[in-house]
Amino acid sequence: MKKSIAKLIIAVLIIITSVVVVLTGMNITVFDYKINYPNALDKDWGIRQGLDLVGGSSITYEAVADSVTDEQMQSVENVLRTRLDALGYSEATVARQGEKKVRIEIPAIQDPQTAVDTLGKTAVLTFRDADGNVVLEAADVDSAVSAYGAVDNTGVAVHHVKLILKDSGVNKFFSATQSAASRTDGNNYISIMLDEEVISSPRVDQAINNKECVISGGFSDASETAELAALINSGNLPFSIKEVSLSSIGPTLGEEALNTSLIAAGIGVIIILLFMLLIYRLPGLVADIALLAYIAIVVYIMTFFRINLSLAGIAGIILSIGMAVDANVIIFERINEELKLGKTIKTAVSSGFDRAFLAIIDANITTIIAAVVLYIFGTGTIKGFAVTLAIGTVVSMFTAIFVTKYLLKHVVNLKIKNLAWYGVNKKKGVQQ
């Protein structure tokens, strides 16, 4: 019993300390080692806030071409959206303006020129031979992927980039690599250029007559291949674009809306904590502690990964809080059913978790699938809602299945036999 009490106290202290740290931040020095964890709402290092809360920057790009098609402009939108998602700005908006313009709004970046620099290059991707001739264009490239593995007969695994061509580029690339491989003047390479700047010049040893080819050699780690692949993918525009308008934009809802939402969320959490405590007594207290652990983990993840948070994202978190509590309700109701059948408390708790496990997994998996679909097909705040919902759902499963079970196991070891403490309307004890 003493060991269980000690473990319970330690677990509760860790969870409460974690909640305080992730919400208020921490800045201490231990043996000359500085520990600095930012406040979750810190504007520089905390959770990124969406356009509706903190505003940001607006950039309008225009196509540098005499005529464009809807398909080409859609390609521009897709490439810019891919860049923003890769940079972590899932809450950013990309919208067409007229026939040749695209407007982008990026949250949290107040300086428009910084936003342009963050978004990166905007020119056409080209492949050129040693003489400067364009041998391949962006429209001929499907994608580039960072990979690790063997690329030749030696079987030695190396970091490399797998370049995938469209059908239109296969013959062009075959002719170019055949010509480059036959050169004897040391210029047997093809340069990959973005905005007239060389980003890579891989040497060509043999003609390549395939939709897939490998760029290898000189890469020391995965970050270098990932960077090259990202540059190739981000430069896959059908024509050059230029920025024609830069401006700052204010928050559509403002800080007051964030404060109001957080207050509403706080009130909701307090009501849930009280409800669980009043209805389920000791198990309810355990659920409340597990819910605090849930809050700490979710806030930590969003702060660490700088995930954008809009009001829609807050809604996703609140919804997943409800799911976390719902999982505990299912578990406790199963435990109560077992207790009413006359089983011992320890047996009832074990059986209750086993019976509730599949129901919890099924419900949460379907929610995660819905979140994934929303993220893939949604844009802007829809993606933000999907991200927070998915994170919250995964964490809620963890806290309900593992944290609650761990705490309740040690509560059972306290040998409290009165079933009223477990929320059961049966006034008699049971043997453990």
C-alpha positions as CSV (number, residue, x, y, z in Angstrom):
1,M,0.0,0.0,0.0
2,K,2.8,2.4,0.9
3,K,4.4,1.9,-2.5
4,S,1.2,2.6,-4.3
5,I,0.7,5.8,-2.3
6,A,4.2,6.9,-3.1
7,K,3.8,6.1,-6.8
8,L,0.4,7.9,-6.9
9,I,1.9,11.0,-5.3
10,I,4.9,11.1,-7.6
11,A,2.7,10.6,-10.7
12,V,0.3,13.4,-9.6
13,L,3.2,15.8,-8.9
14,I,4.7,15.1,-12.3
15,I,1.5,15.7,-14.1
16,I,0.6,18.9,-12.2
17,T,4.2,20.2,-12.7
18,S,4.0,19.5,-16.4
19,V,0.7,21.4,-16.7
20,V,2.2,24.4,-14.9
21,V,5.3,24.3,-17.1
22,V,3.6,24.0,-20.5
23,L,1.1,26.8,-19.6
24,T,3.4,29.3,-17.9
25,G,6.9,28.4,-19.2
26,M,10.0,27.7,-17.2
27,N,13.4,29.5,-16.9
28,I,15.7,28.0,-14.3
29,T,19.4,27.2,-14.0
30,V,20.6,23.9,-12.6
31,F,24.3,23.4,-12.1
32,D,25.1,26.1,-14.6
33,Y,22.7,24.4,-17.1
34,K,20.0,26.7,-18.3
35,I,16.5,25.2,-18.8
36,N,14.3,27.6,-20.8
37,Y,10.8,26.3,-21.9
38,P,8.6,29.0,-23.5
39,N,5.1,29.9,-22.5
40,A,2.6,28.1,-24.7
41,L,1.2,31.5,-25.9
42,D,4.7,33.1,-26.3
43,K,4.5,34.9,-29.7
44,D,8.1,34.1,-30.7
45,W,8.6,30.5,-29.4
46,G,5.2,29.2,-28.3
47,I,2.3,27.9,-30.3
48,R,1.9,29.6,-33.6
49,Q,-1.4,31.5,-33.9
50,G,-3.5,31.7,-37.0
51,L,-4.5,34.7,-39.1
52,D,-7.8,35.1,-37.3
53,L,-5.9,35.6,-34.0
54,V,-2.7,37.5,-34.7
55,G,-2.8,38.6,-38.3
56,G,0.2,38.3,-40.6
57,S,1.4,39.2,-44.1
58,S,-0.1,39.2,-47.5
59,I,1.7,38.6,-50.8
60,T,0.3,38.8,-54.2
61,Y,2.2,37.0,-57.0
62,E,1.6,37.5,-60.7
63,A,2.5,35.1,-63.5
64,V,5.4,36.3,-65.8
65,A,3.8,35.0,-69.0
66,D,1.8,36.4,-71.9
67,S,-1.0,33.9,-71.4
68,V,-1.8,31.3,-68.8
69,T,-4.4,28.5,-68.5
70,D,-6.5,27.6,-65.5
71,E,-4.5,24.3,-65.2
72,Q,-1.2,26.2,-65.0
73,M,-2.6,28.6,-62.4
74,Q,-3.9,25.7,-60.4
75,S,-0.4,24.2,-60.5
76,V,1.0,27.5,-59.1
77,E,-1.5,27.4,-56.3
78,N,-0.7,23.7,-55.5
79,V,3.1,24.4,-55.5
80,L,2.8,27.4,-53.2
81,R,0.5,25.5,-50.9
82,T,3.0,22.6,-50.8
83,R,5.7,25.1,-49.8
84,L,3.7,26.6,-47.0
85,D,2.7,23.2,-45.6
86,A,6.3,22.1,-45.7
87,L,7.2,25.2,-43.7
88,G,4.5,24.5,-41.1
89,Y,2.1,27.2,-42.2
90,S,-1.0,24.9,-42.7
91,E,-3.2,27.9,-41.6
92,A,-2.0,30.1,-44.5
93,T,-4.4,30.8,-47.3
94,V,-3.8,30.6,-51.0
95,A,-6.4,32.1,-53.4
96,R,-6.6,33.1,-57.0
97,Q,-7.1,36.7,-57.9
98,G,-8.1,37.4,-61.5
99,E,-6.5,35.4,-64.4
100,K,-2.8,35.8,-63.5
101,K,-2.5,36.5,-59.8
102,V,-2.4,34.5,-56.6
103,R,-2.8,36.0,-53.2
104,I,-1.1,34.4,-50.1
105,E,-1.8,35.2,-46.5
106,I,0.7,33.9,-44.0
107,P,-0.1,34.1,-40.2
108,A,2.2,35.4,-37.5
109,I,4.8,37.0,-39.9
110,Q,4.2,40.7,-39.6
111,D,7.0,41.9,-42.0
112,P,5.9,41.2,-45.6
113,Q,9.5,41.0,-46.9
114,T,10.2,38.4,-44.2
115,A,7.2,36.4,-45.5
116,V,8.6,36.6,-49.1
117,D,12.0,35.3,-47.8
118,T,10.3,32.6,-45.8
119,L,8.3,31.4,-48.8
120,G,11.5,31.1,-50.8
121,K,12.2,31.0,-54.5
122,T,9.5,31.7,-57.1
123,A,11.2,31.0,-60.4
124,V,10.9,28.1,-62.9
125,L,12.9,24.9,-62.3
126,T,15.2,24.0,-65.2
127,F,17.8,21.3,-65.9
128,R,20.7,22.5,-68.1
129,D,23.7,20.9,-69.6
130,A,27.3,22.2,-69.3
131,D,26.7,24.5,-72.3
132,G,23.8,26.2,-70.6
133,N,21.1,24.6,-72.8
134,V,17.8,23.8,-71.1
135,V,17.3,20.0,-71.4
136,L,14.4,19.6,-69.0
137,E,11.7,22.0,-67.6
138,A,9.5,22.0,-64.6
139,A,6.6,20.6,-66.5
140,D,8.6,17.5,-67.3
141,V,9.3,16.7,-63.6
142,D,6.7,14.8,-61.5
143,S,8.5,14.9,-58.0
144,A,11.6,14.4,-56.1
145,V,12.0,12.2,-52.9
146,S,14.7,12.0,-50.3
147,A,15.8,8.4,-49.8
148,Y,18.4,6.1,-48.2
149,G,19.6,2.8,-49.7
150,A,21.7,1.1,-52.3
151,V,21.9,2.8,-55.7
152,D,24.4,0.5,-57.5
153,N,25.7,-3.0,-57.6
154,T,28.0,-2.5,-54.6
155,G,25.0,-2.7,-52.3
156,V,26.3,0.1,-50.1
157,A,23.4,2.2,-48.7
158,V,23.8,6.0,-49.3
159,H,21.7,9.1,-49.0
160,H,20.2,10.1,-52.4
161,V,17.4,11.9,-54.1
162,K,15.0,9.9,-56.3
163,L,13.9,12.0,-59.3
164,I,10.6,11.0,-60.9
165,L,9.9,12.3,-64.4
166,K,6.6,12.7,-66.3
167,D,6.2,10.9,-69.6
168,S,7.0,14.1,-71.4
169,G,10.5,14.2,-69.8
170,V,11.7,10.7,-70.3
171,N,13.0,11.1,-74.0
172,K,14.3,14.5,-73.3
173,F,16.3,13.3,-70.3
174,F,17.5,10.3,-72.2
175,S,19.0,12.4,-74.9
176,A,20.5,14.9,-72.4
177,T,22.1,12.2,-70.3
178,Q,23.4,10.3,-73.3
179,S,25.1,13.4,-74.6
180,A,26.5,14.3,-71.1
181,A,27.8,10.8,-70.4
182,S,29.7,10.8,-73.7
183,R,31.6,14.0,-73.0
184,T,35.4,13.6,-72.3
185,D,36.1,17.2,-71.3
186,G,35.1,16.8,-67.7
187,N,31.8,18.5,-68.2
188,N,29.7,15.4,-68.0
189,Y,27.1,16.9,-65.7
190,I,23.6,18.4,-65.8
191,S,22.8,21.4,-63.5
192,I,19.6,21.7,-61.6
193,M,18.7,25.4,-61.5
194,L,16.2,27.5,-59.6
195,D,15.8,31.2,-60.2
196,E,18.9,31.0,-62.4
197,E,20.9,29.7,-59.4
198,V,22.5,26.3,-59.5
199,I,21.2,24.1,-56.6
200,S,23.0,20.9,-57.7
201,S,25.2,19.7,-60.6
202,P,25.2,15.9,-60.5
203,R,27.6,14.1,-62.9
204,V,26.2,11.7,-65.5
205,D,27.9,8.4,-65.9
206,Q,25.5,6.8,-68.3
207,A,22.4,7.5,-70.4
208,I,19.1,7.2,-68.4
209,N,16.1,6.0,-70.3
210,N,13.7,5.7,-67.4
211,K,11.0,7.7,-65.5
212,E,13.1,7.3,-62.3
213,C,16.7,8.3,-61.8
214,V,18.9,8.8,-58.8
215,I,21.0,11.8,-57.7
216,S,23.7,10.6,-55.4
217,G,27.2,11.3,-54.2
218,G,28.4,14.0,-51.8
219,F,25.3,13.8,-49.5
220,S,26.4,13.4,-45.8
221,D,23.0,13.0,-44.2
222,A,19.3,13.0,-44.8
223,S,18.9,16.7,-44.3
224,E,20.9,17.5,-47.4
225,T,18.9,15.2,-49.7
226,A,15.6,16.4,-48.1
227,E,16.6,20.0,-48.8
228,L,17.4,19.3,-52.5
229,A,14.2,17.3,-52.9
230,A,12.2,20.1,-51.4
231,L,13.8,22.7,-53.7
232,I,13.1,20.6,-56.8
233,N,9.5,20.1,-55.7
234,S,9.0,23.8,-54.7
235,G,10.4,25.0,-58.0
236,N,8.0,22.9,-60.1
237,L,6.2,26.0,-61.5
238,P,5.0,26.2,-65.1
239,F,6.3,29.7,-65.4
240,S,8.0,32.4,-63.3
241,I,6.0,34.5,-60.9
242,K,6.9,37.8,-59.2
243,E,5.5,39.6,-56.2
244,V,3.5,42.6,-57.1
245,S,2.0,43.5,-53.8
246,L,3.2,43.2,-50.1
247,S,1.2,44.2,-47.1
248,S,0.6,43.5,-43.4
249,I,-2.9,42.3,-42.4
250,G,-4.5,42.6,-39.0
251,P,-6.2,39.8,-37.1
252,T,-9.7,39.1,-38.3
253,L,-10.9,38.2,-34.8
254,G,-8.2,39.5,-32.5
255,E,-6.6,38.7,-29.2
256,E,-10.0,39.2,-27.4
257,A,-11.5,36.3,-29.3
258,L,-8.5,34.1,-28.2
259,N,-8.9,35.1,-24.6
260,T,-12.7,34.5,-24.7
261,S,-12.2,31.1,-26.3
262,L,-9.6,30.1,-23.7
263,I,-11.8,31.2,-20.9
264,A,-14.7,29.2,-22.4
265,A,-12.5,26.2,-22.8
266,G,-11.3,26.5,-19.2
267,I,-14.8,26.7,-17.8
268,G,-15.7,23.6,-19.9
269,V,-12.8,21.7,-18.5
270,I,-13.6,22.6,-14.9
271,I,-17.2,21.5,-15.4
272,I,-16.0,18.2,-16.8
273,L,-13.6,17.7,-13.9
274,L,-16.4,18.3,-11.4
275,F,-18.8,16.0,-13.2
276,M,-16.4,13.1,-13.3
277,L,-15.5,13.6,-9.7
278,L,-19.2,13.7,-8.5
279,I,-20.4,10.8,-10.6
280,Y,-17.5,8.4,-10.4
281,R,-15.7,9.4,-7.2
282,L,-12.3,7.8,-7.0
283,P,-12.2,6.7,-10.7
284,G,-13.5,10.2,-11.5
285,L,-10.5,11.8,-9.7
286,V,-8.2,9.5,-11.6
287,A,-9.8,10.6,-14.9
288,D,-9.4,14.2,-13.8
289,I,-5.7,13.7,-13.2
290,A,-5.4,11.9,-16.6
291,L,-7.2,14.8,-18.3
292,L,-4.6,17.2,-16.8
293,A,-1.9,14.9,-18.3
294,Y,-3.8,15.1,-21.6
295,I,-3.7,18.9,-21.6
296,A,0.0,19.0,-20.8
297,I,0.9,16.5,-23.6
298,V,-1.2,18.3,-26.2
299,V,0.1,21.8,-25.4
300,Y,3.7,20.5,-25.3
301,I,3.4,18.9,-28.7
302,M,1.8,22.0,-30.2
303,T,4.5,24.2,-28.7
304,F,7.4,22.0,-29.6
305,F,6.3,21.6,-33.3
306,R,5.1,25.2,-33.6
307,I,1.7,24.1,-34.8
308,N,-0.6,26.9,-36.0
309,L,-3.6,27.4,-33.8
310,S,-6.7,29.1,-35.0
311,L,-10.2,29.2,-33.4
312,A,-11.0,26.1,-35.5
313,G,-7.9,24.4,-34.1
314,I,-9.1,25.2,-30.5
315,A,-12.4,23.6,-31.4
316,G,-10.5,20.5,-32.5
317,I,-8.8,20.3,-29.1
318,I,-12.0,20.8,-27.2
319,L,-13.7,18.1,-29.2
320,S,-10.8,15.7,-28.4
321,I,-11.1,16.6,-24.7
322,G,-14.7,15.4,-24.9
323,M,-13.5,12.2,-26.5
324,A,-10.9,11.7,-23.8
325,V,-13.6,12.0,-21.1
326,D,-15.9,9.7,-23.1
327,A,-13.3,7.0,-23.2
328,N,-13.0,7.2,-19.4
329,V,-16.8,7.1,-19.0
330,I,-16.9,3.8,-21.1
331,I,-14.2,2.3,-18.9
332,F,-15.8,3.2,-15.7
333,E,-19.3,2.1,-16.7
334,R,-17.8,-1.3,-17.6
335,I,-16.0,-1.4,-14.2
336,N,-19.3,-0.6,-12.5
337,E,-21.1,-3.4,-14.4
338,E,-18.5,-5.9,-13.2
339,L,-18.7,-4.7,-9.6
340,K,-22.5,-5.0,-9.6
341,L,-22.0,-8.7,-10.7
342,G,-20.2,-9.2,-7.4
343,K,-16.6,-9.3,-8.7
344,T,-13.7,-8.0,-6.6
345,I,-12.5,-4.5,-7.3
346,K,-9.2,-5.6,-8.8
347,T,-10.9,-8.1,-11.1
348,A,-13.6,-5.6,-12.1
349,V,-11.0,-2.9,-13.0
350,S,-9.0,-5.3,-15.1
351,S,-12.1,-6.7,-16.8
352,G,-13.5,-3.2,-17.3
353,F,-10.5,-2.0,-19.2
354,D,-10.4,-5.2,-21.3
355,R,-14.1,-4.8,-22.3
356,A,-13.8,-1.1,-23.1
357,F,-10.5,-1.4,-25.0
358,L,-11.9,-2.3,-28.5
359,A,-14.8,0.2,-28.2
360,I,-12.3,3.0,-27.4
361,I,-9.9,2.0,-30.2
362,D,-12.7,1.8,-32.8
363,A,-14.2,5.2,-31.9
364,N,-10.8,6.9,-32.0
365,I,-9.6,5.3,-35.2
366,T,-12.6,6.4,-37.1
367,T,-12.1,10.0,-35.8
368,I,-8.4,9.9,-36.8
369,I,-9.4,8.7,-40.3
370,A,-11.9,11.6,-40.6
371,A,-9.1,14.0,-39.5
372,V,-6.7,12.6,-42.1
373,V,-9.3,13.0,-44.8
374,L,-10.0,16.6,-43.7
375,Y,-6.2,17.4,-43.7
376,I,-5.7,15.9,-47.2
377,F,-8.6,17.5,-48.9
378,G,-9.1,20.6,-46.7
379,T,-7.3,24.0,-46.8
380,G,-6.4,26.7,-44.3
381,T,-8.3,26.5,-41.0
382,I,-9.8,23.1,-42.1
383,K,-6.3,21.7,-42.0
384,G,-5.7,23.4,-38.6
385,F,-8.8,21.8,-37.2
386,A,-7.8,18.4,-38.6
387,V,-4.3,18.6,-37.1
388,T,-5.4,19.5,-33.6
389,L,-8.2,16.9,-33.7
390,A,-5.8,14.2,-34.8
391,I,-3.2,15.1,-32.1
392,G,-5.9,15.4,-29.4
393,T,-7.4,12.0,-30.4
394,V,-4.1,10.1,-30.3
395,V,-3.2,11.7,-27.0
396,S,-6.7,11.0,-25.5
397,M,-6.3,7.3,-26.4
398,F,-2.9,7.3,-24.6
399,T,-4.1,9.0,-21.5
400,A,-7.3,6.9,-21.3
401,I,-5.7,3.6,-21.9
402,F,-2.3,4.0,-20.1
403,V,-2.4,6.9,-17.7
404,T,-5.8,6.2,-16.3
405,K,-5.1,2.5,-16.0
406,Y,-1.7,3.1,-14.2
407,L,-3.3,5.5,-11.7
408,L,-6.4,3.4,-11.1
409,K,-4.3,0.3,-10.6
410,H,-2.5,2.0,-7.6
411,V,-5.8,3.4,-6.3
412,V,-7.1,-0.2,-6.1
413,N,-4.0,-1.2,-4.2
414,L,-5.1,1.2,-1.4
415,K,-7.7,-1.5,-0.6
416,I,-10.7,0.9,-0.3
417,K,-13.6,-1.6,-0.2
418,N,-16.7,0.6,-0.1
419,L,-18.2,0.5,-3.6
420,A,-19.7,4.0,-3.1
421,W,-16.2,5.3,-3.6
422,Y,-16.3,3.8,-7.1
423,G,-19.6,5.4,-8.0
424,V,-21.6,2.2,-7.5
425,N,-25.0,2.4,-5.8
426,K,-24.5,-0.7,-3.8
427,K,-23.8,-0.2,-0.1
428,K,-21.7,-3.1,0.8
429,G,-18.0,-4.0,0.6
430,V,-16.3,-6.7,-1.4
431,Q,-13.3,-8.8,-0.7
432,Q,-10.1,-8.0,-2.6
